[in-house]
Amino acid sequence: MLTEPRAGRLAAWGNALIAGMVSPDDAAVAIVGDDAVHRVEGLPGEAGPVGLTLALGRLRALGARGLRVALPAPGHPLGLSGPPEFNARALEAEEAVICHGAALGLVPEVYEAGPEGDVHVEVVWHCLAVREAPPADVPSLGEAERELAEALRDATEVLTRLDVAGSGPVAEAALAAYRARAERGREVLAPGYPSRAVRVLEMAQRVGMLISLAYENGHGGAVSAAEMAARGEALRPVERTARRAQVAAYNSVVEERERGVR
């Protein structure tokens, strides 16, 4: 599970740009992050791929009033609204950005280039037509926060009983690295987001990290088929709830604007 999806960075900083809270160059730098370069291909009116700064400006000119995130998984088209062709590409990438106010969506394709030891990441965002309809299965911030707390409590009880929660030196090192990143002042969301969205996203990202550790550390003490099945049953709904919470957080600023909150 991605703790910080590229679609989340694009939507968050794109929304800050649309609201006039950051400059186009600052938004582009934040979206690219540790990657080498991002380009957008398939934009209406453009013959080939263009840079992020131009692409974000063009999306605004095409009517985009906000950007929403989709984090779909097999059997769970979270945040998508169709058509099937776009949904299929988004599901393959496990993430997408949907323009609110323009019937367009963006799906990332990630490339690694360079020699071993000096590999850099390039991202091409494919711009495609989408259906203007309510996104699938996206909760409100309040719903997401409650669901995440309940799911985490239930799963922790099961995983502790089965002795399969992330533990040991590898898990501790990964969690320490996560905490160090957060303490370095990493902005969880771009300017303009409500504080509750930041809180929900931080919790969802921590849960995502713990889920990844639980999977990566093997079966732990769950040695029987029944115990391993119970472990999977405990993790799946929590992972689903954490994805729903991430989408709710990233999309919250658009939802607030639509309700006239700000």
C-alpha positions in Angstrom: 0.0 0.0 0.0 1.4 3.4 -1.0 1.9 5.7 2.0 2.1 8.7 -0.2 0.6 8.1 -3.7 1.8 10.3 -6.5 -1.9 11.0 -7.3 -2.2 12.4 -3.8 0.7 14.8 -4.3 -0.6 15.9 -7.7 -4.1 16.5 -6.4 -3.1 18.2 -3.2 -0.6 20.7 -4.7 -2.8 21.1 -7.8 -5.6 22.2 -5.5 -3.4 24.6 -3.7 -2.4 26.1 -7.1 -6.0 26.4 -8.2 -6.8 28.2 -4.9 -4.0 30.6 -5.5 -2.0 29.5 -2.4 1.2 28.4 -4.2 3.0 29.3 -7.4 3.0 27.0 -10.4 6.7 26.3 -10.0 6.4 25.5 -6.3 3.4 23.2 -7.0 5.4 21.4 -9.7 8.5 20.9 -7.5 6.3 19.5 -4.7 4.5 17.1 -7.0 7.7 15.7 -8.5 9.2 15.1 -5.1 12.1 12.6 -5.3 11.3 11.7 -8.9 13.4 13.0 -11.7 10.7 14.5 -13.9 6.9 14.3 -14.5 5.3 15.0 -17.9 1.6 14.9 -19.0 0.6 13.5 -22.3 -2.8 13.5 -24.1 -3.8 17.0 -22.9 -6.4 18.5 -25.3 -4.7 21.0 -27.6 -1.2 19.5 -27.1 0.5 17.4 -29.7 2.9 15.7 -27.3 3.9 15.5 -23.6 4.3 18.7 -21.7 5.7 19.7 -18.3 3.7 19.9 -15.1 3.6 23.7 -14.9 2.1 24.0 -18.4 -0.3 21.0 -17.8 -1.7 22.4 -14.6 -2.4 25.8 -16.2 -4.0 24.1 -19.2 -6.3 22.0 -16.9 -7.5 25.2 -15.2 -8.1 26.8 -18.6 -10.2 23.7 -19.6 -12.4 24.2 -16.5 -10.8 22.2 -13.7 -12.0 23.7 -10.4 -10.3 21.0 -8.3 -8.6 17.7 -8.4 -9.8 14.5 -6.7 -7.8 11.3 -6.0 -8.8 7.7 -6.8 -7.0 4.7 -5.2 -8.8 1.7 -6.7 -8.0 -2.0 -6.0 -9.4 -5.2 -7.5 -13.1 -5.3 -6.6 -13.0 -1.8 -5.1 -13.2 1.1 -7.7 -12.5 3.7 -5.0 -12.9 7.2 -6.3 -13.6 6.2 -9.9 -16.6 7.2 -12.0 -15.9 5.6 -15.4 -15.8 5.0 -18.2 -14.5 1.4 -18.2 -11.4 2.3 -20.2 -10.3 4.9 -17.7 -11.1 2.7 -14.8 -9.1 -0.2 -16.2 -6.0 2.0 -16.5 -6.5 3.5 -13.1 -6.9 0.0 -11.6 -3.6 -1.1 -13.2 -1.8 1.9 -11.8 -3.7 1.6 -8.5 -4.2 5.4 -8.5 -5.5 8.3 -10.6 -6.5 11.9 -10.4 -9.9 13.1 -11.5 -10.5 16.7 -12.6 -13.6 18.4 -11.0 -15.2 20.7 -13.5 -13.5 19.1 -16.5 -14.3 15.6 -17.8 -10.6 14.6 -17.7 -8.5 12.2 -15.6 -4.8 11.5 -15.2 -3.2 8.1 -14.7 0.5 7.8 -13.9 2.9 5.5 -15.7 6.2 5.1 -13.9 9.6 4.4 -15.6 13.0 3.7 -14.1 16.0 4.8 -16.1 19.8 4.9 -15.6 22.5 2.5 -14.7 22.5 0.3 -11.6 23.2 2.5 -8.6 22.1 5.6 -10.3 18.5 4.8 -11.2 16.1 7.7 -11.5 12.3 7.7 -11.8 10.3 9.4 -14.6 6.5 9.7 -14.6 4.2 10.2 -17.5 0.6 11.2 -16.6 -1.8 10.0 -19.3 -4.7 12.4 -19.7 -7.9 10.6 -20.6 -11.7 11.4 -20.8 -13.7 10.5 -17.7 -17.4 10.4 -16.9 -18.7 13.3 -14.8 -20.4 11.5 -12.0 -20.0 11.1 -8.2 -16.9 9.1 -7.3 -17.3 5.6 -6.0 -17.3 4.8 -2.3 -15.6 8.0 -1.0 -16.6 8.8 2.6 -16.7 12.1 4.4 -13.7 13.1 6.6 -15.7 12.3 9.7 -16.8 8.9 8.4 -13.3 8.1 7.4 -11.8 9.0 10.8 -14.3 6.9 12.7 -14.0 3.9 10.3 -10.2 4.0 10.5 -10.1 4.0 14.3 -12.6 1.1 14.5 -10.9 -1.0 11.9 -7.5 -0.5 13.4 -8.8 -1.5 16.9 -10.4 -4.6 15.6 -7.4 -5.7 13.5 -4.9 -5.0 16.2 -6.8 -7.4 18.5 -6.8 -10.2 15.9 -3.2 -9.7 14.8 -1.9 -9.5 18.4 -3.7 -12.8 19.2 -2.2 -14.5 16.2 1.3 -12.9 16.8 1.5 -11.6 13.3 1.7 -7.8 13.7 4.9 -6.1 12.5 7.6 -6.7 15.0 11.3 -7.2 15.3 14.3 -5.2 14.1 13.2 -4.8 10.5 9.8 -3.5 11.5 11.3 -1.2 14.1 13.8 0.2 11.5 11.0 0.9 9.0 8.8 2.6 11.6 11.8 4.7 12.8 12.4 5.8 9.2 8.8 6.7 8.8 8.8 8.8 12.0 12.1 10.5 10.9 10.5 11.6 7.7 7.5 13.0 9.5 9.7 14.8 12.0 11.8 16.5 9.3 8.8 18.8 8.6 7.4 16.9 5.6 4.2 18.6 4.6 1.5 15.9 4.7 -0.9 18.0 2.6 -0.5 21.2 0.6 -1.6 24.7 2.0 -5.4 25.2 2.2 -6.4 21.8 3.6 -8.4 21.6 6.8 -6.5 20.3 9.9 -8.8 17.3 10.2 -7.7 16.2 6.7 -4.1 16.3 7.8 -4.9 14.3 10.9 -6.9 11.7 8.9 -4.2 11.3 6.3 -1.4 10.9 8.8 -3.4 8.2 10.6 -4.1 6.4 7.2 -0.4 6.6 6.2 0.7 5.1 9.5 -1.9 2.3 9.1 -0.6 1.7 5.6 2.9 1.4 6.8 1.9 -1.1 9.5 -0.1 -3.2 7.0 3.0 -3.3 4.7 5.1 -4.4 7.6 2.7 -7.1 8.5 2.8 -8.5 5.0 6.5 -8.1 4.5 7.5 -9.8 7.7 6.0 -13.2 6.7 3.4 -15.1 8.7 4.8 -14.4 12.1 3.2 -16.8 14.6 0.3 -17.7 12.3 1.6 -21.2 11.4 -1.7 -22.9 10.5 -3.8 -22.4 7.3 -6.7 -21.2 9.5 -4.5 -18.7 11.3 -3.0 -17.4 8.1 -6.5 -17.0 6.7 -7.6 -15.1 9.8 -4.6 -12.8 9.4 -5.6 -12.0 5.8 -9.2 -11.4 6.9 -8.0 -9.0 9.6 -5.7 -7.0 7.2 -7.9 -6.7 4.2 -10.7 -4.5 5.7 -8.1 -2.3 7.4 -6.2 -1.8 4.2 -9.5 -0.9 2.4 -10.5 1.5 5.2 -7.1 3.2 5.1 -7.3 3.7 1.3 -10.8 5.2 1.8 -9.4 7.5 4.5 -6.6 8.7 2.2 -9.0 9.5 -0.6 -11.3 11.4 1.8 -8.4 13.5 3.1 -7.0 14.3 -0.4 -10.5 15.2 -1.7 -11.7 17.1 1.3 -10.7 20.6 0.1 -12.7 20.1 -3.1 -15.7 18.8 -1.2 -15.6 21.8 1.2 -15.4 24.2 -1.8 -18.5 22.6 -3.3 -20.4 22.9 -0.1 -19.4 26.5 0.2 -17.5 26.0 3.5 -14.6 28.2 2.3 
